[in-house]
Amino acid sequence: MSTWNTGDIPRQNGRVAVVTGANSGLGLVTATELARHGAKVVLAVRDTDAGDKAAEKIRRSAPGAELEVRRLDLASLESVRTFAADLTSDHTAIDLLVNNAGLVILGPHGSTADGFELHMGTNMMGHFLLTGLLLDAVSRGNAPRIVSLSSIVHKTVTLDLDDLMSERDYDGSTAYRRSKLATTAFGLELDRRLRAAGSPVISVLAHPGLTESNLTPRAVQHLDTREQEMARNSSLGTAQPVEQGALPQLYAATAPDVRGGQFFGPSSPDELNGHAVEVQPSSQAADPAFGRALWTASEALTGISFL
């Protein structure tokens, strides 16, 4: 696995893949490689103009790519429901769902259309609802799998389910990290439930380490000038190109030997860069009791019950 790269991706012909946040960064790389290897890729994006431009870019590097651009705003449960209903009316079977999109706003408290804290509502709750609504279609896929995008920073926080929306002690960076902890716990609990149900679907996790696309102006725009400079300098020598950062999720999405519940990230000891290898989640993310409690809370908040 240590030398695995995009040249090792098996042919994806006949497969339908949905990639959230596919218009830029890790999502764009993932969508491009899946399309280049023959998959029909649905670019699920908040801004369809940006999605159309991404599709044009993919077609330039993958002539003949089969692509669909569809609007999905994960910060709105209504948008998620509309997207899922339209998608499943056109595709009764989905082979791969990559829950890639992630909001990073390290600034003042913000809320989704449904009143959730912006990071938790977008990164976790939106994907939870989307997964539940698409699960029947994914279950009808060929060797179906769901990949959820974590972050190494999920290991730096804990999450109190009594303050899931960070109302007691909001901090933008901490809220983002907590949303990624929740996403990781969700992916692992999803796999436990899929196996218990005898489902053919597997749930797999990946994180990109520190990639150039992660440290964006949007992520640091609320810091002062000195803090922004320190953040950029801290990444020098460790940040890797987005094409390298996407390898763990591409491995999770396509490698034939992947098993449900596995977690992939970069190979360096600090998991910031390198080739794709299996890594370990934090103890809280891996705790089945925490996973069950988070699942119950997510069902209540999103209004969906599955598995």
N, C-alpha and C positions, 0 to 999 in steps of 0.2 A: 504493500500500500504506500510505502514511503516515497516511491517514485511515480505514483499514479498522477496522470495529467489528463487533459481533455481529449488527447488522442486515444485514451483507453475507454472512452464512453461508448457503450454498445449502441448499435443502431436503434433508433427510437421510432422507426416507421410504424404507422398505424396507431400510435399512442397520442392521446389528448392530454396535454399538460396545462395546468392553470398556474400562473406565477403572479402573485400580488406584488405591487410595486415594481413592475417590470420595465418602467420607462427610464430608469437610471441605476447607476451603481451596481451592486451585487445582483439585483433583479434583472437588469439589462444583460449582464454577462450570462446569467443562468438561462434566460430566455433565448439568447443568441445561440448558446451551445446546444440547447435542446433542439432548437429549430435546425441548426446546422447538421444535427445527427438524425433528422427526419421526423421529429415530433410536430404535431399541429399544436401550436402554442397560443394560449389565450393570455393576452397582456391585460391584466386587471389593474387599472390605474385610476387615480382620482381625476387627473387632467387628461382628457382624451386627445387634445392637441399635442401634448407631450408624448402621449402614447403613439400617435400617428408618426411623429418624428422618430421615435424609437423603432417603430416597425420599418420605416424607410432605412434606417441605419442597419437593422438586422438583415434586410433583404440585400443590401450592398455587400455584406460579408457572407451571406448565405442565400445565393440566388435560388428562387423557387420556393423559399420558405413559406409554409402555411401558417398564417398569423391572423388572429382576431384581436381587435382592440375593443375593450368593454370598460365602461365606467364603474368604478367601485370606490366608494368613500368609506373606509373602515371606521371613521369617526361618526358614522350615522348608521344605526341599526336598520333604519328604513332602506337606506341605500344598499346595505348588505342583502336584505331580503329581496329587493328588486333585482339585483345582480344575479343572485342564486336562482330565482324563478326564471329569469330570461335564459340563463345559461343552461339549466337543466331541461328547458323546453326544446333547446337545440341540440343538446348533447345528453343522451340518456346514460352514457357511460363516460367516466373520467378516469384516466389511468394514474394521473399524478397531480397532486395539489402541493404547491410550494408556498407556504405561508411566510413569505419573505419580507413584505413591507414592514417598515419600522419607523416610527416618528421619534425624532431626537430634537427636543426644544429645551435647552437648559436655561429656562427663564421663568417668568412669573407663572403662577397657576393658571391653567386654561382648562376648559371643559369641552366635551364632545356635545353633539346635538342632543344626546340623551342625558346630559348632566354628569357624565363620568369624568374623572381626572383624565386629561388629554392623553398621556402616555398609556395608562392602564386601559383606558377605553378603546384606543386605537390599536395598540400592539397586542393586547390580550383579548378583550371582550369582542372586538370586531372579528378577529380570527376564530374565536370560540364559536360564535354564531355561524360564521361562514362554513366552518368545518362541519358543524351539525347539519346545516341545510344541504350540504353537498355530499354527505356521507353515503347516502343510498346510491347516488350516481358513481361515486368512487368505488363502492363495493361491487359494482357491476364491471369495473375495469379489469384489464389484464395485468396480473401481478401488481395490484394497486398499492400505492404508498402515499403517505402524507409526510411532508418534511416541514418542520417548524424551525424558524431561525432564532437561535438564542444569542447570547453575547457572553464573553468571558466576565463581564462586570456583574453578571448575576451572582457570582461567587463572593461579591464584596458587600452584600446586604442580606438582611432577613426581611420577611414580610409578615406583618401582623394582620390577619384576616379581619380583625375588628376595625382596622383602619385601612382597608383595601385601597381607598382613593386618596390616601395621604392627607387627610383633612387636618390631622393633629399637628403634623410637623412637616409641611410641604417644603421640599427643596427639589428643583428641577432635575439635577443630576441623580439624586436618590430616587425620585419618582421613575425616571427612565430605567434605572437599574432594577427597581422592584418590578416593573412591567416585564423585564426580561427574565427575572426569577419566576414570575407567574407563567410566562410563556414556556419556560423549560419544564416546570412542574406539570403544566397542561399536556405537553407532548408525551411525557412519561406516563401520566395517568391515562391518557388516551390509549397508549399501547397496552397497558394493563387491561383496560376495559375491552379493547378489540380482541385480545387473546381470550379473555373470559367468555366473550360472546361467540368465539369460533369464527371470527371474521377473517376473510382473506386479506384485509387491509393491514399494512404495518405502519406504525408511526415512528419516525426517526427524527433526530435533532442534529443541528449543526451550528457552529459559530465561526465567524471569519477571522478571529484574532483582531489585530489592529491593521486596518487597511486604509489606503488613502481616501477612500470614499466615506469612511466613517467620520473623519475630522473635517466636516464641512463648515462653511461660514454660518449656515443656519444653526448648527449645533453650538457654536460659541458666540453668537452675535450678542447675547445678553451679558457677556463678560466684559470687564473693562479692558482697555488697550493692553495693559501690562499682562493681565491674565490670559488674554488671547495669544500674546506672543509666547508666554510660558507654555501654553497648551500645544502650540505648534512645535516649539523647540523640543518638547518632551517626546514627540513622536519621531524625531529625526533618527535615522538609523534602525528603526524598528518597523515603521509602517511599510506595508507591502502593497504592490499594485492590486487593484480591485480584481484583476483576472486571477491572481494568486489567492486572494481572499475568498473567492467564490468556489474554490476547489472542494472544501469540506461539504458544502451543500450540494454541489454537483455529484460528488461521490455518494452522498446519502440518497440522492434522487435517482441514480442510475446504476450504481455498481451491483452486479448480480448477487454478491455474497452478503449484502447488507441484511441484518436481522432487526426485527422490531425492537424498539427500546434502546438502540445504540445511539451514541452521541459522538459526532466527529468535529474536530477542530485542527488548528495548526500544530505542527510537530515540535516546535521549540519548547524548552522546559517551561517557559512562562506562557506558552500557548498564544503568543502574539504574532508569530509568522512561521512559515515553513509549509511542508506538504501536509496533506490530509491524513490524520491518524485518529484512532478512537481515543476519546478523552472522557473525563468523568464530570458529572454535574455536582453542584453543591449538595451537602447533606440534606438541607431543607427541601430542595427541589426534588430529591430522590425519595423523600419520605412518603410512603403510601398514604398515611393518615392525613398529611398536609395536602396531598394531591386530591384525596376524596373531599376534603373540606373546601378546597378551592373550587372544585368541580361543582359542588352544591351551590356555593355562592354565585358562581358564574351562570348557572342555570337560572337562578332567581333573578339575576340582573338582566339577562338577555332574553328571558322568556322562552327558552328552548330547552327541551329535555331529550337526551339521546343516550344510547348505551346504558 
